[in-house]
Amino acid sequence: MLKPSINWLLIFVPISAWLHYAVPDSHTQTFLCACLAILPLAGWLGKGTENLAHHTGEAVGGLLNATFGNAAELIIAIAAMRNGLYDVVKASLTGSIIGNVLLVAGLSMLLGGFKYKTQTFNRMAAQNQATMLLLAAVSLILPAAFHYLAGPAGAAREGDLSMEISIILLVVYVLSLVFTLVTHKQLFGGEGGEAHGGEAQPWSVGKSVTVLAGSTALIAWVSEILVGSVEHAAHSFGMTSIFVGVIVVAIIGNAAEHSTAILVARKNRMDLALGIAVGSSIQIALFVAPVLVLLSYFIAPAPMNLVFTPAEVIAVTLSVLICAQVANDGESNWMEGVQMLAVYAILGVVFYFLPELHGK
């Protein structure tokens, strides 16, 4: 029990809650404690996912991790949207997409590549995911293009345009699940991976699902506490709202994907690592964003559209392009991880220096 463990950080879960409710003005302390509290919870989420993947396969395991990992982000986005904070919602969606594609996948390739000279993954699955990401980029580019090309005369139609595009994206996402998990599941088997014979017996499906559900619920709760303090804390460090939404909140919100993808990449299970990283971005773009648009008609002060800022559209498009390039050959190495992280770092610098923007 005295052996150092990340589980010791679980003490920050009640500390974060106490600071949030008892000392509501201690934003910086609450922010730091909530960040520390999410780390061990993300670790438990990762353990549940990895054990469940032993029973379901890499494709389903990656999908489940992306779904549970994005649950917190969806809850936080709904809370922000109900308060009419549409710019914050869109910034967090953008940050989740580029964070998973570049940061999570990049770190997985980098740290996995330090242990294995070359890692292989299912090229068919990677190309399918890259194409889905291109569709996500199109779904952001065209509404933004319509906004700036149509001008004031087209403003009244942006809501209808976003609604119809959202329905198309949801239909495609559901069909992609049918393609991956039902009709063509034989094409999405994992390649590589360490032998598991010497490892402990994997958890049962029931235990894995219970750990996934429990850790997701706690992450959602702590994340809501964190988001309530992150803007004040970040501004005390001189950060703008868009940098907070796109970079800071996204990194913390994706802690579950970070830990799990890196863990399995170090075990040479790149199919699962990419399924988590890229699959999470696809789910954000093709499921979470359209669902938020539809929900906004019922729970928000006004309908939300899919018109993102030029900076957000450019960031997502460039992230998708480099991801498609790296995934094309079915192999990865540490240098490709460096390249993806470099793009993320450059985007982070741009968003840091970008002036504060208020609406469109």
C-alpha positions in Angstrom: 0.0 0.0 0.0 3.0 2.3 0.5 4.2 1.8 -3.1 3.9 5.0 -5.1 0.8 4.9 -7.3 -1.2 7.3 -9.4 -4.2 6.1 -7.4 -2.9 8.3 -4.6 -4.2 11.3 -6.6 -7.8 10.1 -6.0 -7.6 12.2 -2.9 -8.0 15.2 -5.1 -11.5 14.2 -6.1 -13.1 15.1 -2.7 -10.6 18.0 -2.4 -11.8 19.4 -5.7 -15.4 19.1 -4.7 -14.8 20.7 -1.3 -13.0 23.7 -3.0 -15.8 24.0 -5.6 -18.7 24.1 -3.1 -17.1 25.5 0.0 -14.6 28.0 -1.4 -16.2 29.0 -4.7 -13.7 31.9 -5.3 -10.6 29.7 -5.2 -10.7 29.1 -9.0 -6.9 28.5 -9.5 -6.7 25.9 -6.7 -9.9 24.2 -7.8 -8.6 24.1 -11.4 -5.2 22.5 -10.3 -6.9 20.0 -8.0 -9.4 19.0 -10.6 -6.7 18.4 -13.1 -4.9 16.1 -10.7 -8.2 14.3 -9.9 -8.9 13.5 -13.5 -5.6 11.7 -14.0 -6.2 8.6 -11.9 -9.8 8.4 -13.1 -8.6 8.4 -16.6 -6.2 5.6 -15.7 -9.1 3.5 -14.5 -11.1 4.3 -17.6 -8.1 3.0 -19.6 -7.8 -0.2 -17.6 -11.5 -0.9 -18.2 -11.2 -0.3 -21.9 -8.1 -2.5 -22.3 -9.7 -5.3 -20.4 -12.9 -5.0 -22.3 -11.0 -5.1 -25.6 -9.7 -8.6 -24.7 -13.3 -9.7 -25.0 -14.6 -7.5 -27.8 -11.7 -7.0 -30.1 -9.7 -3.8 -31.0 -12.4 -2.1 -33.1 -15.1 -2.4 -30.5 -12.7 -1.6 -27.7 -11.6 1.6 -29.4 -15.2 2.6 -30.0 -16.2 2.0 -26.4 -13.2 4.0 -25.1 -14.0 6.9 -27.5 -17.6 6.8 -26.4 -16.9 6.7 -22.7 -14.1 9.2 -23.1 -16.4 11.7 -25.0 -19.3 11.3 -22.5 -17.7 13.9 -20.2 -17.2 16.3 -23.1 -20.8 15.9 -24.3 -22.1 16.6 -20.8 -19.9 19.7 -20.4 -20.9 20.9 -23.9 -24.6 20.6 -23.1 -24.1 22.6 -19.9 -22.3 25.3 -21.8 -24.8 25.3 -24.6 -27.8 25.7 -22.2 -26.1 28.9 -21.0 -25.8 30.1 -24.6 -22.0 29.8 -24.7 -21.9 28.6 -28.3 -18.4 29.9 -28.9 -17.1 27.9 -26.0 -18.9 24.8 -27.2 -17.4 25.1 -30.7 -13.9 25.8 -29.4 -14.0 22.7 -27.2 -15.3 20.6 -30.1 -12.4 21.9 -32.3 -9.9 21.2 -29.5 -11.2 17.7 -29.0 -10.8 16.9 -32.7 -7.3 18.3 -33.2 -6.2 17.1 -29.8 -7.1 13.5 -30.5 -5.9 13.5 -34.0 -2.5 15.2 -33.4 -1.7 15.1 -29.6 -3.1 11.6 -28.6 -2.2 9.8 -31.8 1.2 11.7 -32.0 2.1 10.8 -28.4 1.1 7.2 -29.0 3.3 6.9 -32.1 6.2 8.7 -30.4 6.2 6.7 -27.1 5.3 3.4 -28.9 8.1 4.1 -31.4 10.6 4.5 -28.7 10.0 0.8 -27.7 9.4 -0.6 -31.2 11.3 0.6 -34.3 8.3 0.2 -36.6 4.7 -0.4 -35.5 2.1 -1.7 -37.9 -1.7 -1.3 -37.9 -4.6 -2.2 -40.1 -4.2 -0.1 -43.2 -7.8 -0.6 -44.3 -9.2 0.5 -41.0 -6.8 3.5 -40.9 -7.8 4.6 -44.4 -11.5 4.3 -43.6 -11.0 6.5 -40.5 -9.0 9.0 -42.5 -11.9 9.3 -45.0 -14.4 9.8 -42.2 -12.2 12.6 -40.9 -12.1 14.2 -44.3 -15.9 14.1 -44.2 -15.7 15.9 -40.8 -13.5 18.6 -42.3 -16.0 19.1 -45.2 -18.8 19.4 -42.7 -16.9 22.3 -41.1 -15.6 24.0 -44.2 -18.9 24.3 -46.1 -21.0 25.9 -43.4 -18.2 28.4 -42.8 -17.8 29.0 -46.5 -21.6 29.6 -46.8 -21.5 32.1 -43.9 -18.8 34.2 -45.5 -19.9 33.8 -49.1 -23.6 34.4 -48.6 -23.1 37.3 -46.3 -26.0 38.8 -44.3 -28.5 37.6 -46.8 -27.7 34.0 -45.9 -27.7 34.4 -42.1 -31.4 33.4 -41.8 -30.7 30.1 -43.6 -27.7 29.0 -41.5 -29.8 27.2 -39.0 -31.6 25.1 -41.6 -28.3 24.4 -43.3 -26.7 23.2 -40.1 -29.7 21.1 -39.2 -29.7 19.2 -42.5 -25.9 18.7 -42.5 -26.2 17.4 -38.9 -28.8 14.8 -40.0 -26.6 13.7 -42.8 -23.6 13.3 -40.5 -25.5 11.3 -38.0 -26.8 8.9 -40.7 -23.2 8.4 -42.0 -21.9 7.8 -38.5 -24.4 5.1 -37.8 -23.8 3.5 -41.2 -20.0 3.6 -40.5 -20.6 1.6 -37.3 -22.6 -0.9 -39.3 -19.8 -1.2 -41.8 -17.0 -1.5 -39.2 -18.7 -3.7 -36.7 -21.2 -5.8 -38.8 -20.9 -6.1 -42.6 -17.1 -5.7 -42.9 -15.8 -6.5 -39.4 -13.4 -9.0 -40.8 -11.4 -6.2 -42.4 -10.8 -4.4 -39.1 -9.0 -7.0 -37.1 -5.9 -5.9 -35.2 -2.3 -6.4 -36.4 0.6 -6.9 -34.0 0.4 -6.6 -30.3 2.3 -8.3 -27.5 1.4 -11.7 -26.4 -0.9 -11.7 -23.4 -0.1 -15.2 -22.0 2.1 -13.9 -19.3 -0.2 -11.1 -18.2 -2.9 -11.3 -15.4 -6.2 -12.7 -16.4 -8.3 -10.0 -18.0 -11.3 -8.7 -16.1 -14.8 -10.0 -16.9 -17.0 -8.1 -19.2 -19.2 -7.1 -16.3 -16.4 -5.7 -14.2 -14.9 -3.9 -17.2 -18.2 -2.2 -18.0 -18.8 -1.3 -14.3 -15.3 0.3 -14.1 -15.9 2.2 -17.4 -19.3 3.5 -16.3 -18.1 4.5 -12.8 -15.0 6.2 -13.9 -16.9 8.0 -16.7 -19.4 9.3 -14.2 -16.7 10.6 -11.9 -14.8 12.2 -14.8 -17.9 14.0 -16.0 -18.5 15.3 -12.4 -14.9 16.5 -11.9 -14.7 17.9 -15.4 -17.8 20.0 -14.8 -16.1 21.4 -11.7 -12.9 22.0 -13.7 -14.6 23.8 -16.5 -16.4 26.1 -14.0 -12.9 27.3 -12.8 -10.7 26.9 -15.9 -11.6 30.2 -17.5 -10.9 32.2 -14.4 -7.7 30.3 -13.7 -6.5 30.5 -17.3 -7.1 34.2 -17.5 -5.1 34.7 -14.4 -2.2 33.2 -16.4 -2.9 35.5 -19.3 -4.7 33.0 -21.6 -7.6 33.9 -24.0 -10.9 32.1 -24.0 -10.3 30.6 -27.4 -7.0 29.2 -26.2 -8.6 27.8 -23.1 -11.4 26.1 -25.1 -9.3 24.8 -28.0 -6.2 23.7 -26.1 -6.5 23.7 -22.2 -10.0 22.2 -21.8 -9.4 19.8 -24.7 -6.2 18.4 -23.2 -7.8 17.9 -19.8 -11.0 16.6 -21.3 -9.1 14.1 -23.4 -7.0 12.7 -20.5 -8.8 9.4 -20.7 -7.9 9.0 -24.4 -4.3 10.2 -23.7 -3.6 7.6 -21.0 -5.3 4.6 -22.7 -3.9 5.2 -26.2 -0.4 5.6 -25.0 -0.7 2.6 -22.7 -1.8 0.2 -25.5 0.7 1.8 -28.0 3.5 0.9 -25.6 2.2 -2.7 -25.8 2.4 -2.6 -29.6 -1.4 -2.5 -30.0 -1.5 0.4 -32.5 -4.9 -0.6 -33.9 -6.5 0.0 -30.6 -4.4 3.2 -30.0 -5.5 4.7 -33.3 -9.0 3.4 -32.9 -9.2 5.4 -29.6 -7.5 8.6 -30.9 -8.9 8.9 -34.4 -12.2 7.2 -33.5 -12.8 9.8 -30.8 -12.3 12.7 -33.2 -14.7 11.1 -35.7 -17.3 10.6 -33.0 -16.9 14.3 -31.9 -17.3 15.6 -35.4 -19.9 13.2 -36.8 -22.0 12.4 -33.7 -21.4 14.9 -30.8 -21.5 18.1 -32.8 -24.7 17.1 -34.8 -26.4 15.9 -31.6 -25.6 19.3 -30.0 -27.1 21.1 -33.0 -30.3 19.1 -32.7 -30.5 19.4 -28.9 -30.0 23.2 -29.1 -33.5 23.5 -30.6 -34.9 22.1 -27.3 -32.6 23.1 -24.5 -30.7 26.2 -25.6 -31.7 29.8 -25.7 -31.4 29.7 -29.5 -30.4 27.0 -32.1 -26.7 26.4 -32.5 -25.2 26.3 -36.0 -22.1 24.6 -37.5 -20.4 27.9 -38.5 -17.0 27.7 -36.9 -14.4 30.5 -37.1 -11.8 30.4 -39.9 -9.0 29.6 -37.4 -11.0 26.5 -36.1 -11.7 25.3 -39.7 -8.1 25.7 -40.8 -6.9 23.8 -37.7 -9.2 20.9 -38.2 -8.5 20.7 -41.9 -4.7 20.6 -41.5 -5.0 18.1 -38.7 -7.1 15.8 -40.9 -4.6 16.1 -43.8 -1.5 15.1 -41.8 -3.4 12.3 -40.1 -4.5 10.9 -43.5 -0.9 11.2 -44.8 0.6 9.3 -41.8 -2.1 6.6 -41.8 -1.7 5.8 -45.5 1.0 3.1 -45.3 -0.2 1.1 -42.3 3.0 1.7 -40.4 4.2 4.3 -37.8 7.4 5.3 -36.1 8.5 7.8 -33.5 9.4 10.4 -36.1 5.9 10.5 -37.4 4.8 11.1 -33.8 7.2 14.0 -33.6 5.7 15.5 -36.8 2.1 15.3 -35.6 3.1 16.8 -32.2 4.9 19.6 -34.1 1.7 20.5 -36.0 -0.2 20.5 -32.7 2.4 22.7 -31.1 2.3 25.2 -34.0 -1.5 25.3 -33.8 -1.3 25.9 -30.1 1.1 28.8 -30.5 -1.3 30.4 -33.1 -4.3 30.0 -30.8 -2.3 31.5 -27.9 -1.5 34.6 -29.9 -4.9 34.9 -31.5 -6.8 37.9 -30.1 -10.0 37.4 -28.0 -13.0 36.9 -30.3 -16.6 37.4 -29.3 -19.1 35.8 -31.6 -19.6 36.1 -35.3 
